[in-house]
């Protein structure tokens, strides 16, 4: 993919944790982890039907340049794009340390 195609800024979010009264670590919020440029492609209805996912949700793929920091993200992270928070459902490397494709579905408006 050409660098010029990565024309959208996304924010990768990492959970923040605090101890509760029982001294257990619980997630309390999300903080920025990385802010890469990405190419964004909505997942088509045909792909969703072939995957037998008939739920009403928005899916998209975000392609970013590979980096050591971004290669460390997992589905425990979230993504913020265009005012919405997205749950990361898949991450795959494209080429050898060339790009990462992040598949995610929209959760809610950021801060909502």
GROMACS elastic network, one bead per residue, 0.5 to 0.9 nm:
[ bonds ]
;  ai    aj funct       b0    kb
    1     4     6  0.83853   500
    1     5     6  0.68959   500
    1     6     6  0.84292   500
    1    39     6  0.88020   500
    1    63     6  0.86601   500
    1    99     6  0.84532   500
    2     5     6  0.55161   500
    2     6     6  0.75559   500
    3     6     6  0.56281   500
    3     7     6  0.83500   500
    3    39     6  0.88695   500
    3    65     6  0.84000   500
    4     7     6  0.64836   500
    4    39     6  0.88160   500
    5     8     6  0.86562   500
    5    38     6  0.77461   500
    5    39     6  0.56606   500
    5    40     6  0.87965   500
    6     9     6  0.81982   500
    6    37     6  0.55152   500
    6    40     6  0.76516   500
    6    63     6  0.75089   500
    6    64     6  0.71875   500
    6    65     6  0.87672   500
    7    37     6  0.62395   500
    7    38     6  0.60825   500
    7    39     6  0.60415   500
    7    40     6  0.82870   500
    8    36     6  0.84922   500
    8    37     6  0.54809   500
    8    38     6  0.51788   500
    8    39     6  0.62249   500
    8    40     6  0.70666   500
    8    81     6  0.82771   500
    8    82     6  0.87628   500
    9    35     6  0.66754   500
    9    36     6  0.60566   500
    9    38     6  0.61018   500
    9    39     6  0.87803   500
    9    81     6  0.72531   500
    9    82     6  0.84538   500
   10    34     6  0.83199   500
   10    35     6  0.56649   500
   10    36     6  0.59017   500
   10    37     6  0.62623   500
   10    38     6  0.66572   500
   10    62     6  0.86762   500
   10    79     6  0.69079   500
   10    80     6  0.58059   500
   10    81     6  0.50570   500
   10    82     6  0.77972   500
   11    32     6  0.63602   500
   11    33     6  0.73081   500
   11    34     6  0.58467   500
   11    36     6  0.67738   500
   11    37     6  0.88462   500
   11    78     6  0.84126   500
   11    79     6  0.56448   500
   11    80     6  0.50004   500
   11    81     6  0.66733   500
   12    31     6  0.84523   500
   12    32     6  0.59677   500
   12    33     6  0.54196   500
   12    34     6  0.51269   500
   12    35     6  0.62388   500
   12    36     6  0.79435   500
   12    70     6  0.86705   500
   12    73     6  0.83940   500
   12    77     6  0.69229   500
   12    78     6  0.59100   500
   12    80     6  0.63878   500
   13    30     6  0.57389   500
   13    31     6  0.53107   500
   13    33     6  0.52096   500
   13    34     6  0.72347   500
   13    77     6  0.56727   500
   13    79     6  0.56425   500
   13    80     6  0.71684   500
   14    29     6  0.84301   500
   14    30     6  0.54399   500
   14    31     6  0.54456   500
   14    32     6  0.62837   500
   14    33     6  0.57479   500
   14    73     6  0.87472   500
   14    76     6  0.76157   500
   14    77     6  0.50669   500
   14    78     6  0.66021   500
   14    79     6  0.87824   500
   15    27     6  0.61366   500
   15    28     6  0.72985   500
   15    29     6  0.57390   500
   15    31     6  0.64040   500
   15    32     6  0.89303   500
   15    76     6  0.77862   500
   15    77     6  0.67711   500
   15    78     6  0.81553   500
   16    26     6  0.82714   500
   16    27     6  0.55950   500
   16    28     6  0.56967   500
   16    29     6  0.52944   500
   16    30     6  0.55791   500
   16    31     6  0.66880   500
   17    25     6  0.59030   500
   17    26     6  0.52735   500
   17    28     6  0.55042   500
   17    29     6  0.73832   500
   17    30     6  0.89736   500
   18    23     6  0.86962   500
   18    24     6  0.79291   500
   18    25     6  0.53518   500
   18    26     6  0.56145   500
   18    27     6  0.66308   500
   18    28     6  0.66165   500
   19    22     6  0.75083   500
   19    24     6  0.51184   500
   19    26     6  0.61809   500
   19    27     6  0.88926   500
   20    23     6  0.50891   500
   20    24     6  0.54963   500
   20    25     6  0.64659   500
   20    26     6  0.66866   500
   21    24     6  0.74251   500
   22    25     6  0.88475   500
   27    30     6  0.82762   500
   30    77     6  0.87595   500
   30    78     6  0.81748   500
   32    35     6  0.75216   500
   33    69     6  0.88362   500
   33    77     6  0.88927   500
   34    69     6  0.79086   500
   34    70     6  0.75138   500
   36    64     6  0.66937   500
   36    65     6  0.78601   500
   36    70     6  0.86386   500
   37    63     6  0.84781   500
   37    64     6  0.62859   500
   37    65     6  0.79062   500
   38    62     6  0.57702   500
   38    63     6  0.52508   500
   38    65     6  0.77627   500
   39    61     6  0.79828   500
   39    62     6  0.55722   500
   39    63     6  0.51066   500
   39    64     6  0.67817   500
   40    60     6  0.68101   500
   40    61     6  0.57551   500
   40    63     6  0.66501   500
   41    44     6  0.88954   500
   41    59     6  0.88436   500
   41    60     6  0.55301   500
   41    61     6  0.51679   500
   41    62     6  0.65799   500
   41    63     6  0.84675   500
   42    58     6  0.77126   500
   42    59     6  0.60381   500
   42    61     6  0.62359   500
   42    62     6  0.88004   500
   43    46     6  0.83501   500
   43    47     6  0.66088   500
   43    48     6  0.71668   500
   43    58     6  0.77797   500
   43    59     6  0.53355   500
   43    61     6  0.67877   500
   43   103     6  0.88750   500
   44    47     6  0.53237   500
   44    48     6  0.64772   500
   44    49     6  0.88190   500
   44    59     6  0.81808   500
   44    60     6  0.85973   500
   45    48     6  0.50099   500
   45    49     6  0.61581   500
   45    50     6  0.86097   500
   45    54     6  0.88291   500
   46    49     6  0.51537   500
   46    50     6  0.61595   500
   46    51     6  0.85821   500
   47    50     6  0.51216   500
   47    51     6  0.62057   500
   47    52     6  0.86665   500
   47    53     6  0.87922   500
   48    51     6  0.51027   500
   48    52     6  0.63105   500
   48    53     6  0.52985   500
   48    54     6  0.67019   500
   48    55     6  0.87547   500
   48    59     6  0.84659   500
   49    53     6  0.57619   500
   49    54     6  0.61061   500
   50    53     6  0.76465   500
   51    54     6  0.84287   500
   52    55     6  0.89078   500
   53    56     6  0.86749   500
   54    57     6  0.85308   500
   57   105     6  0.66937   500
   57   106     6  0.67314   500
   57   107     6  0.83540   500
   58   104     6  0.84297   500
   58   105     6  0.54279   500
   58   106     6  0.54795   500
   58   107     6  0.85736   500
   59    86     6  0.88147   500
   59   103     6  0.72751   500
   59   104     6  0.57429   500
   59   106     6  0.65528   500
   60   102     6  0.82983   500
   60   103     6  0.58769   500
   60   104     6  0.56698   500
   60   105     6  0.63548   500
   60   106     6  0.82616   500
   61   101     6  0.64670   500
   61   102     6  0.55593   500
   61   104     6  0.64701   500
   61   105     6  0.88721   500
   62   100     6  0.80933   500
   62   101     6  0.56775   500
   62   102     6  0.50134   500
   62   103     6  0.63792   500
   62   104     6  0.79522   500
   63    94     6  0.89564   500
   63    99     6  0.66369   500
   63   100     6  0.56228   500
   63   102     6  0.62336   500
   63   103     6  0.87647   500
   64    67     6  0.88930   500
   64    70     6  0.85064   500
   64    98     6  0.89056   500
   64    99     6  0.56261   500
   64   100     6  0.53972   500
   64   101     6  0.66147   500
   64   102     6  0.79880   500
   65    70     6  0.83723   500
   65    97     6  0.83536   500
   65    98     6  0.62731   500
   65   100     6  0.62309   500
   65   101     6  0.89531   500
   66    69     6  0.84131   500
   66    70     6  0.64669   500
   66    71     6  0.66057   500
   66    93     6  0.78228   500
   66    94     6  0.86165   500
   66    96     6  0.89927   500
   66    97     6  0.55236   500
   66    98     6  0.52837   500
   66   100     6  0.55446   500
   67    70     6  0.52160   500
   67    71     6  0.59433   500
   67    72     6  0.86941   500
   67    97     6  0.74444   500
   67    98     6  0.84144   500
   67    99     6  0.82127   500
   67   100     6  0.86970   500
   68    71     6  0.50923   500
   68    72     6  0.65456   500
   68    97     6  0.89236   500
   69    72     6  0.54831   500
   69    73     6  0.74308   500
   70    73     6  0.55966   500
   70   100     6  0.80100   500
   71    74     6  0.83487   500
   71    91     6  0.88113   500
   71    93     6  0.82760   500
   71    97     6  0.87620   500
   71   100     6  0.75184   500
   73    76     6  0.76831   500
   73    77     6  0.64074   500
   73    91     6  0.82755   500
   74    77     6  0.57830   500
   74    78     6  0.87430   500
   74    88     6  0.75910   500
   74    89     6  0.87601   500
   74    90     6  0.80635   500
   74    91     6  0.73168   500
   75    78     6  0.72492   500
   75    87     6  0.73435   500
   75    89     6  0.58925   500
   75    90     6  0.67811   500
   75    91     6  0.78869   500
   76    87     6  0.84165   500
   76    88     6  0.75327   500
   77    87     6  0.75278   500
   77    88     6  0.67194   500
   78    85     6  0.68658   500
   78    86     6  0.58079   500
   78    87     6  0.51872   500
   78    88     6  0.57697   500
   78   104     6  0.85735   500
   79    84     6  0.83103   500
   79    85     6  0.57453   500
   79    86     6  0.50013   500
   79    87     6  0.65437   500
   79    88     6  0.68481   500
   79   104     6  0.79254   500
   80    83     6  0.66242   500
   80    84     6  0.55696   500
   80    86     6  0.59935   500
   80    87     6  0.89975   500
   80   109     6  0.89858   500
   80   110     6  0.71720   500
   81    84     6  0.54165   500
   81    85     6  0.65464   500
   81    86     6  0.74887   500
   81   110     6  0.87301   500
   82    85     6  0.85203   500
   82   109     6  0.89246   500
   82   110     6  0.88733   500
   83   108     6  0.86930   500
   83   109     6  0.58147   500
   83   110     6  0.54009   500
   83   111     6  0.87754   500
   84   106     6  0.67152   500
   84   107     6  0.71178   500
   84   108     6  0.55454   500
   84   111     6  0.85492   500
   84   112     6  0.89504   500
   85   105     6  0.85582   500
   85   106     6  0.60365   500
   85   107     6  0.55103   500
   85   108     6  0.54962   500
   85   109     6  0.59365   500
   85   110     6  0.53317   500
   85   111     6  0.83919   500
   86   104     6  0.58084   500
   86   105     6  0.52270   500
   86   107     6  0.51600   500
   86   108     6  0.73443   500
   87   103     6  0.85508   500
   87   104     6  0.52623   500
   87   105     6  0.54094   500
   87   106     6  0.64013   500
   87   107     6  0.63952   500
   88    91     6  0.77039   500
   88   102     6  0.68457   500
   88   103     6  0.59756   500
   88   105     6  0.67916   500
   89   102     6  0.76391   500
   89   103     6  0.55619   500
   89   104     6  0.50647   500
   89   105     6  0.72342   500
   90   101     6  0.79688   500
   90   102     6  0.57394   500
   90   104     6  0.68318   500
   91   100     6  0.67399   500
   91   101     6  0.56282   500
   91   103     6  0.62926   500
   91   104     6  0.89530   500
   92    99     6  0.85388   500
   92   100     6  0.56694   500
   92   101     6  0.53103   500
   92   102     6  0.67188   500
   92   103     6  0.86351   500
   93    96     6  0.71515   500
   93    97     6  0.68300   500
   93    98     6  0.74319   500
   93    99     6  0.59468   500
   93   101     6  0.63498   500
   93   102     6  0.89492   500
   94    97     6  0.71976   500
   94    98     6  0.60933   500
   94    99     6  0.50229   500
   94   100     6  0.56562   500
   94   101     6  0.68115   500
   95    98     6  0.52598   500
   95    99     6  0.66668   500
   95   100     6  0.86238   500
   96    99     6  0.79140   500
   97   100     6  0.79622   500
  106   109     6  0.84944   500
  107   110     6  0.88709   500
  108   111     6  0.82762   500
  108   112     6  0.64806   500
  109   112     6  0.52899   500
